[in-house]
């Protein structure tokens, strides 16, 4: 089938790649514009665009896709597929044809833009993938395929995204085969919807007066993007990995030992396993602590 694909980040790239390898004809890829991704001002392309250019697929980039419906209408496609696209499609766009959305949760649970991050931040034991029909209401379309996916204790955003991508690709190809052979059966979403929220850079701040579970979940879900951080003697420390610790110490206080980098929280403690130091060096938590010569004042605003 001739497919118009809409998506931008790594999750979208994984889905796009599966369509390409299954020999579906990708008439074009629509994605977000290139963005500045670091302090140096270097422009970075969306991952879906990178793959499309590698394979010679036409790429269209729109800040507001709904303003380009007339241009898109000229493309010859049988249906469109969206995966982590990041823009709300207008009724006019949806009227262009049949659309399928790939969503990494068990809809109607975790509707919205951040289902993977939210599942991890809430320390859930499972999530899933839903292939749904596109409708104007966000993530409210009828279900074509759905599958539960377990979340392991050591999963973070990258590992869970990889799991969900694999299942998403399998379910999408299964759904497209049914659409092609006119054997698709739609099911209404069951249950009360829950919704995710957009995540900002400041959401990555680790306040060690919070509960230990909350800190742990935040690192799992946000360390990859936008990043988790706290301040040690006013030095910014970026946290890459952490785990819950059974060791005891006061809230917002570093445990007085050099074997591990443990910080007390409400109702527990967390151990910082991997971090990026103020100098930009990636290292283990205990190696950093052993070489740190500043004061061990956490998030001290004085």
N, C-alpha and C positions, 0 to 999 in steps of 0.2 A: 504493500500500500504506500501511497504518497503521503508523507507525514510532514507537517509543519511543527517544529519543536520550539518550545519556549522554556528557557531555564538558564541559570548563570553559574552557580558555584560547583564545587566538587561533586556533590550529590547529583546535580543535574548532569554533569559530564558523565558520570557513571551510567546513568540511565540512557543518555544519548549514545554512548558507546555500545550499549547492548542492542539498541535499535539498528545501529550501523552494522554490527557484526551479524545480526539476524537478517541482513540484506533487505531491510525496509528502505525505501527511497526517501531520503531526507531532503525535501525541497529547499529548506532554509532553516537556519537557527536564529531565533530572536532572543537577545539577551540584554542585560543592563550595559550602560556605557562603561568604558575603561575608567578605573578610579585610581587616585593617588593612595598608595598603601603603606607609605613609610615617611619618615621625617625628611628624607632626601627629595621627596616630591616625585619619585619615579612612578610612572603610570603602569598599572597592572591590568591585564586582560582577564575577564571572567574565564573560568576553566572550560566552560562549554564552548566559548569562542576559540580557545587554544586548540581544542580537539577538532572543531569544525574546520579551522584553517589548515590543520595538518592533513585533513581528508579532502580538502577542496570543496567543502560545503559552503554555500552562500550564507553570509552572516549579516544580520540587520541588528543595529543597536539603537534603542530608543529610550530616552529619559521617561517619556510618557507614551506607551504603546498605543493607547486609545486615540491619540491624535493622528495615527497613521493607518487607520482602518482601510481607507481607499487604496493606499499603496499595497497593503497586505492582501486585499481582495483580489488583486491581479495575479497572485501566486496560485499555481495549480496544485491543490492538495486535497486528499480524501478526508482527512481529519487532522486535528491538532492535539499535541500532547504537551502538558505543562509539568514541570518538576522544579520546585524551588525557584520560581520565576521572580517573585517579590513585587509584583504589581497586580492590582485588581483589574480584571478585564471587564469592560463595559458590556451592556446588553447588545450594543451594536457589534462589538467584536464577537461575542458569543453567537450571534446570528449568522456568522460566516459559515458555520458548520458544526459538526459533532466534535466535541472535545473531551479528552480524558485527562484527569489529574492524578499524579502520583504523590501520595501524602504519607509521610513516615509516622503514622500513629494509627490506633484502632478507632477510627471515627465512629461516633461523633466526639470521642474523647480527644482533647488536645488539638482543637481546631486552631488555625492561625500559623504564624510565620516561624515559630521556634519550638516545634514539638520534640525534637531530639534533645535540645538543651533543657527543656522543662522536665522531661522524663528523668533525666540525670539529676537535675537540681532537687527534684523531689525524692530522689533515691528509690525510684520504683523498681520493681522486680521484673516487670515485663512492659513491652509496648507493642508495636506492630506496624504493619503497612496496609494501606487501603488504596485500591484503584477505584476511582469514582468518576461519575459523569460530571462534567463541568456545568454549573448553574451560576446564576448571578449572586446568590447568597454564599458567603465564604465557606468553603469546605462542607457544603450542605447537600451535595449531589448524591444520587443513588449509587449504591455500591456494586461494582462489577466483581471485584476480588478482594479478599482480606485475609491476613494471616498474622497470628501472634508471634512475637519474637522475644525471647528471654534476654534479660539484662543481667550480666554477670557482675559480681562485686568489684572486679578490677576493670570493668568497662569505663572508658572515658568517651569524649565526643568522637574522637577519630575512630576508635574501635567500634563503637555502636553505629556510627554512620556507615562504616564498611559493611557491617552485618545487614543493616536495613537496605543499603544499596543493592546488595546481592539478592535479597528477597524481592525488592521492588522490581528489579529487572526481570526476574522469573515470572512474577505475577503480571507485569505489564505485557510481556510477550504472550502469555496465556490469554489475557483479555483481548489483545489485538487479533489473535487467531480466531477467537469466538466472534468478534465483530466482523471479521473478513468472511466467515462462514455463516453469518447471520444466526448464530446460536447463543448470543449473549443474553443473559438473564439479569435484570436489575433487582436489587433489594434495597428497601428503605433502611436508613440508618436507625439503629435501635438504641434507645437510652437518651438521657439528658446530655446536651452538649456541654463540654468544658472548653475553655479558651486559654491560649497562651498570650503572652505579651511581647512586644518588641523589646529587645535587649540593648542597653546603652553601655558605653565604656565604663561609666561610673558604677554599673551594677556588678562589676568585677572586684570591687573593693571588699576586702575581707575584714570584717569587724569581729574581733575575737571575744566580744561580749555577747555575740550570738551563740546559739546552740552549736555544738560540735557537728551534729548531723548536717546542719545547714551549711556550715563552712565546707565540709567534705563534699556535699552535693554541688555546691557552687563551683568548686575546683574541677570536679568531674565534667560539669556542663559548660563552663565558660573559660577554662584555662587556654583552650585552643584559640578561641575568638569570642569576645574581644580581649580576653586576658584577665587573670586574677592577680591582685597585688595587695600589699600592705606596706607600712613604713616601719623601719627599724632604725631608731635614733635619727629619724627624718630622712633616711635613705630608702628609696623605693625598691622593694623586693618583688619581683614577678614570680609567682608560683606556677609551676608546671604540673606537679603531681603531689598529692597528699594522701594520707590515710588516717582513719580514726586510731587513736592511741588509748591504751588502758592506763597509761601513766597519769599521775595526778599533779596538778599545779594550779595556781590561782588564775582566774580569768585574765586574758590579755597580758599574760606573763610568760616569758620563756623559761622552760625548766632548766634549773641550774645543773647541767651536765653537758658533756661534750660528745657522748655516744650517739645522740640523736637530737634533731631539731624539733622539739615538742613545744607547742604553745597551748596554754590553758584556755578553755572556752566555757560557756555556760553548759553545765551538765556533762562535762567531759574535756577532752583534749584532742588535738590533731597533730600529726607528725608531718613536717614538710619534707618530702622525699627528694624533690628536684626543683630547682629554681634558676632564675637568671639574676645574677648579682647586679649591683648598681653600675659595675664596670661593663656589663653586657655579657659576662661569661656564664655559660650554662654549667651547672655543677650540682652535686648532691647536697642535700640539706646539711648533713653532718660535716661535710668537707668545708662548706661555707662557714658554718658556725665555729669550727676549729680555727679558721683563719681570720675570723672577724675580730677587729680590735676596737670597735666602737662600743657605745653603751647599748645594753639590751632593753631599750625602751620601745615597746610596740605601740605604733600609731599615736605617738606622743605629739600633741599639737602645741606644746609650750615652747 
